[in-house]
Structure formats: C-alpha cells, structure tokens
C-alpha cells in the first residue's frame, strides 16, 4: 500500500445513529443491521464509481474543473493513474464501501496505440488486484469507454465505419479480460453514442443489427475466457445522441429478445436515465423486475427541472422508498449492487465533500430499506393492490387469464354483468401511508 494519505484528517466512517450531529458518520446505514433476513451490506453491495469520484474535477461546458486532486502528482499519466488507484482504495476503505466500478480509461490512460493502451490497463489491473487482496474490496463491474474518443463520435458498435467497430472490439476485449481477471461480477454496456443524431443519414436497422451482432460476439468471447458474471445493458434515451437505441428498459428488453441475448444479459438501471426517459426510477425497476431482468442499479438522482443528466447524489427519500419496495419484492439484486454513479456539484471543492455525499446517499437508501420492509411486512399497500384485482379470482376472471375464455364469451359477459361500479384507486391513501411511515 502507498504511504501517502490522500484524505488526511478523515477517519473511518462509522455508524453513530440518527441522533448524531457528526456529518462524517452514518445515521441510518449500519452495515451489520439485519433487514428482511440480510444485513444492509448484503442488501446494497454499495459501489464507488471510479469516473465520478476519482476522475471528475467539476468541469462543465462552461469552464474547467474546480477541484484539485492530490493524486495528480506528475506529468506522467501512468504515475498519476497509480496514485489515483491508491487514493480510490483509501477512500473506499475509509467509507466502508465494499465494491467499485470502472471504465477502462478511468483506471488507465489511453496510449498512442492499441498495444500501449492494453499494456497500460494490464499494468493497473495487476496493481488493482493486489489492492483487492489487501483490502477485501471487490469489483462490482467493469466496462469500456466507447464514447469519449473522437473516433466514436458516430458510435462504436453502431458506427457506419467498420474500422471504428474493430477498434471498439479491441477495447471491449481488453476491458472484458480486465474485468474477469479482477473477479468482476458483472460487465456493463452503456451505449453512450449508440444511436443517431440525424435520422435521414442513418440506416437504423443496419445499426441495430450491428449492435446485436457485436454484443453476441462480446458475450461469446467473455464466456470463452471464463467470465461467468452477468452482462448488463444500461438504458438511456438521449444525450449525447439525439436518440439512443437503449432508450428505456422496455426497449432494451425487446432488443435482447430479438437478438437472443436474454439468457446472458440483464439491465443496469440508473435513476437519472429514467428521469430523462420521462419515467420514474421505480417504473424502470418494475419493468425489469417483472421480466426477471433486474441486474444492478446506478444510484443517483436527476433534477426534474433540468433536461440533462445531472447525476446528483441520491437524497430523495420518497423515490428511494419506491425503489426499495420493488427491489425487496423482486428478491434483491443477486450479483448486482448499488453503484453511486453520482458526482459532486461543481462548487463542492473540499475533500470531505466526497465523503459527505456518499454518506448521504448510503443513509438515504438505508432508511428507505427499513421503511420499505415495514410497508411490505404490514401489507397495507400490497393487500390493497392485490384486492384491486380480486375480480380475476372469479371463475370467469380465471378463465380469461388462463386463455380458456373465447372472445365472444368475454364480450357477452358485459351484458350479463351490467354497468360496473367505480372502484377507487386510493392513491392518496397509499401516499399517506408512505408518508406516515417516514
């Protein structure tokens, strides 16, 4: 381990309870506290996002970064990458965060050639493996950055230039190998530029076929090298492209089934991407859970007043409660986890801000977990939901659901039943029950 301390003055973050006034302590997240048969640590499998926490200095389209990283110590990118790795594991160790996620270019700089880029990543992977052995921190998932380099301005797997597709394959191959070597439990594909900016110069069918073929080949290679984890696709409707092919959970599910990928892939749902698709976070989780395809979660929050990906740290308790109800009902995330794909605000410039932000996010979801478990145990909301569909328990209702009722028989029942009585959806009551549980 490095002798350099990158976050001096900050000790191990511990649980002190709801009454604490210490902003560098957990109020609700107690990793050993058991809820619904599992510890909080087991429920969440919280992960640090390498790109936001260790790479994002606060730059935006209107100005450069505002944060000075103490691990940017040299003009040599590889020396900085090694210092950044030390800082990352120090941060996770002090936070008690058991997992991390990375893009290949977050961990190691791109070289002047494919061979140099691969060598850079392999060197950092060796060091990261040593850190994992020393600390017990594990890799939740890895991925390749197929959107930042100018070559990917028109996409990667969907690029109209075959040479670019080959570069994307070379990069994913190396990233898959790195993820497998580090024991990553998932591998993510985010189609950052897999879409179009202008429909009239785009052969959409060809691009979708190419993306399907690319993912089939990547899956086959991953299995060939022994990767047994889950492949994940992370939906997002737009930005940076006008339209991205992985628009939302429903679109991705249809894509996976069309190209025969449904047995190896699940979905990684990000709250802010749901907002951009005009869905709620819970909606996207429910679509996946109902299909048996909920893989992992990118935990953040989008500003509803902004039409772009703000990636705030999650502090909306009501939104988190709705999400945890879905997660608990679906049986949890198995190999997935809660990755904080969230960034500090541009004017948050103190080193402790990174800790405060993660503490707030972890406390929000911990509190939401306890409330969701209480709501599910009391069954007031769930019993009402079940009773709302009680008419389908009748002989005719069951015949409809089983497919043994003919359509003319279904229509004839309308005359037999007469005008139905209106049944309240009780939305306000459900909202009141949730509010009274907070």
N, C-alpha and C positions, 0 to 999 in steps of 0.2 A: 504494500500500500504506500501511497505517496505520503511524505512527511508534511506537505503543505496543507494548511487548513484554509479552505476557500470560503467557509461561512463561519468565521471566528465569532465567538460570543454567543452562539446559538447552541444550546444543549439539545439532547434527545427530547423530542416532543412526547409528552406523556398525557394520559387521561387524568383530568382533575375534577370532572363532574360539571353539571350545569351551572353551579353557583360560582365557579371560578371567574376571576377578573383578569386572569393571565391570558393575553391574546396569543401566546405561544404555547397553548395547551389545548387538548381536546376537551370539549364539553359533553359530547354525545358518543363519539367513536371510541369505544373500548374494544380493542381487537379480540379480547378473550370472552366478551359477553355473549352468551348464547341466546339466539333468537330463532324460533321455529326449527330447533334441532341442530343449528350450526352456529359457529362463532361468527362475529362480524367480519373477521379477517377472511373466513372461508366464504361468506356470502359475497363479499365485494371483490376480493382479489384486486385491490387498487393498484393502478399503474401510473408511472410518470411518463409523460410524453416528451421524448428527448428533444423534439424540434422546438416546442414552445418553451419548455423550462430551461434548456441549456443553449439554445441557438437564437431565440427571438430577443433581440435587443431593443424592441419597441419601435422599429422603423415603420413608416406607413407611406402611402403615395405622395405625401406632402413633406416628408422630412426624414432624416437619418435616425438611427437608434438613439435612445436616451440613456440606456443602461450600459455601464462599463463592466465587462466580465473580467474577473480576476484570473480566469483561465486563458484569456487571450494574451499570452505572455511572449509571443515570438512572431517573427515574420515567416517562420516555417509552419505551414498549415498542419503538418503531421505532429509537430511538437504541441501545437495548440489542441489538436484532437485528443492527444493523450492526456493533457491537463484537464480538458473538458470531461473526459471519462472519469478521471479521479474526482472531479467536482460532482458529477452526476451521482456516483455511488456514495459520496459523503452526504449529499442532500437526501438521497433515499434512505440511507442508514439513519440519519437524524430524524427523518419523518416517520420511519417505520413503514415505508411503502414497500411491499414485497415484490413488485413487478415493474418492468419498464417496457416501452415500445419505441421503435426507432425506424426511420428511413435510412437507407444505406448512406446517403450523403450527409445525414445528421452526424453519424458516427465517424466517418472518414471522408476526407476531401476527394473530389474527382481529380483524376490525374490527366496527363496530356494524351494518354492512350487508354484503350480498354484494359490492356495488361497492367498499366500503372494503377488504374482505378481499382482493379481486382486485388492487386498486391496491397494497396493502402487499406482496403477493407479487411483483408485477411489478417493483416498485422494488428488492427484494432480489435478484431474478433478474438484473437488469441489473448489479448490483454483483458477484454471483457469477460472471457471465460474464466480467467484467473480471479477477477473481481467477484464473479458469481460464486466461485468455490470458496472464497474467503468470507463472503457476507451472507450467503444463502439467498440473495436476491435473484430472481429468475426473469427470463424473457417471456412476456405475455405474447407478443407478436412482433414480427419484422415485416418490412415492406421495402419497395424500391421507389425512389423519387423519379417518376416518369413524367414530370410536368414543369420543372424549373428550367432545365437546359433549353436554349433556343431551338435545338433540333426537334423538340417536342411541341413546338408552337401549334401544330396541326394534329396533335395527338400522338400516342405511342403505338399501341396495338391497332388503332384505327387510322393511323396516318396513311395518306394516299401515296406516300413514297415508301416502297418496300425496304430500302436501305435503312430507314428510320425504324421500321419494325424489327429488323435484325439487331439494331443497337438496343432496342427495348428488351429483346430476348436475352441478349448477353448480360444486361444489367439485372434482369429478374433471376436469371440462372445463378448469378453470384450472390444475390440477396437471399435466394432460397437456400443456397448452401450455407450461408452465414447463419440464417435463422435455424436451420437444422443442427448445425454444429453447436449453437448456443442453447439447444434444447427448447427452442421456441414452441409454444403450444398452439400457435395459430400463425397463418401468413395472410396478410391483408392486401387486397387490390382496391385502391381508390382511383377511379377513372378521372383524375384531375382535368385532363383535356380530351378525354374520350367522348367526343360529341361534336357539335358543329357550331360555327359562328354565323354561317350563312347557308341556308338550305339549298339555294339554287346552284351552288358549286359542289354539292355533297351527294355522293351515292350512299344513302343511308343504309340500304340493305347490304351492300358490299362491306361497309364498315362494321356493321353488326355481325356479319358472318365472320369477318376477320377477327373481331374481338372474341367471338365464341371459339374459333379455332385456336387462337393464342392461349386462352385460358385452359382449353383441353390439353394443349401441349405442356403448359406450365404445370398443370396438375399431374400429368403423367410423369414428368421429369421429377417432380417432388416425391412422388411415390417410389420412383426408381432409385433415388438416393436414400430412401428410408424415412422420409418425413411422414409421420403418422398424424400430424396435427390437422386442425380444421382450416380449410381455405375460407376466407371471408371476403365479401364484397361490401363496400361502404357506400350507400346511396347518397347522392346529392343532385339536386335538379339543375343547377346552373352555377356560374361563377367558378372558374374563369370563363367557361364557354357559355354561349347563349343558351344552349340546350345540351345537357349531358345524358348519355344513354342509360346511366344508372339513376334515373330521375328520383324514384322513391322505392320503398320496399316492394310494393305491388309490381312495379315494372321489373325490378331485379328478379323477383320470383318467377315471373313469366319468362324472362331471359334464361335463367338457369335451367328451367324445364325444357325449353326449346332446344338448348344445346347439350342436353344430357349431363349437366353439371350438378344436379340437385343432391346427389349422394355424397359429394365431397365438399360442397360449399354451404355455408350459412351466411348470415348477414351481420355486419357490424353497424349498429345504429347510433348515429350522432344526433343529439338533441337539436343543435343549431341547424343541421341539414333538414330535419323535419320541419322546422320553422320556415325555411326557405321554400319548401315544397307545399306550404300552406297546410301542413298537418301539425297535430300536436305530437310531442315526444311519445306520449303513451299510445297514440294511434299507430305510429310506426312499429313500436314494440309489439303491440297487439297483433298487427298483420303478420309479423314474423312468428310470434308465439303460436298463433292459431295454425300456422303452416308447419310447425315443428322446426323452424329455421332460424330461431333467435340464437345467435352465436356469441356476440360480445357487444359492449356499449362504450361509446365515446362520451364521457360525461362532461357536458358543458351547458351553456345557456345562451340563447340568442336574444338580442334586443329586438322586440317586436316593432319598434319604431324605425329600425334600420333594415333596409332590404339587402343586407350582405352578411357575411359570415363573421360575426364579431367575436365568437369563441370566448365569451365570458366564463369565469369560474361559476359553477352551479350553486346558487343560493336561493333559488325559488323552491320553497318547501312544498307548496301545493303540487307543483309539477313533479317533484321528486316522489311524493306520496303516490300519485297516479302511476308513475313508472314502477315503483316497487310493488304495487299491487299486481301488476302484470308479471313482473319477474318472479314473485313468490308463487303466483298461481301456475306459472309455467314450469316450476320446479328448479329455477335457477339457471345459471349460465354455463355449467359444466366446465369446459376448457376456457371459456371467456372470462372477462373481468370488466372492471370499470376503469377505463383509461382517461386520465384528465387531459383531453385534447382541448386545453384552455390556456389562455395567455394573460399575463398581467396587462393592465392598462398602460398606455404609453407614458403616463405621468407617475407610474408606480416604480420608483427608482431605488428604493432601499433594498438591500439583500434580504431582509426579513420579510419583505412583501411576498416573496415566493412561498415562504412557509405559511404565512397568514392565509394566502389564497387557497393553498391545498388543505389546510386545517378547516377552513370554512366549507369547502366542498365535501370533505370527508364527514364533517359533522352534519351537514345538510342531509346527506344520504343515510347516515346512521340514524338520525332522528326519524327520517322518512320510513326506514325499515321497521322501526319499532311501532310507529303509528299504523303502517300498512298491515303488520302482523296482528295488531289489536283489532283492526277493522275486519280482517278476514276471520279471526277467531270468533268475534262477536256475531258475524254473519248477517248483520242487519242489511247491509248493502247487497251482499251476494244472495241472500234469501229473496230479497225483493226482485233482483234481476231474474232469478230462477222462476219465481211465481209469475212474472210478467209473461212467460211463455208457457204457462200451465195448460192452456187450451190445446197445445200439441200433445198432451198426455192422454187426450180422449182417443177413442178407437179410430175416429176419422183422422184426427191430427197425426196419430202414429202411422196410419196407412199412407198419408201424404208424405211423411218423412221417409218411409221405407220404400216408396215408389210403387206401392200396390194399389194406389187410387188412380183411376182414369181421369183425364182432364174434364170430360163431360160430367163425371160424377162430382168432381170438385166444384164445377160451376153450379150444378143442381143443388148442392148443399146450401148455396146462398139463399135460395128461395125457402128452403126448409128452416134455416136459422132466423131469417128476417134481419132487420137492421141491427148491427152490433151496438152494444153500449160502449160509450167512450171510456177508455181507461187511462188514468193519469200516469205520466212517466215519472212523476215525483222527483224531478231534477233538483228542485230547491231543497227538498228534504235530504237528498243524498249529499248535496253540498253542505247543508247544515250539519249533518252527521260528521262529515270530514272535518269541518271547522271546529266542532266541539271536541274532536279527538286530538287537536293540536295543542 
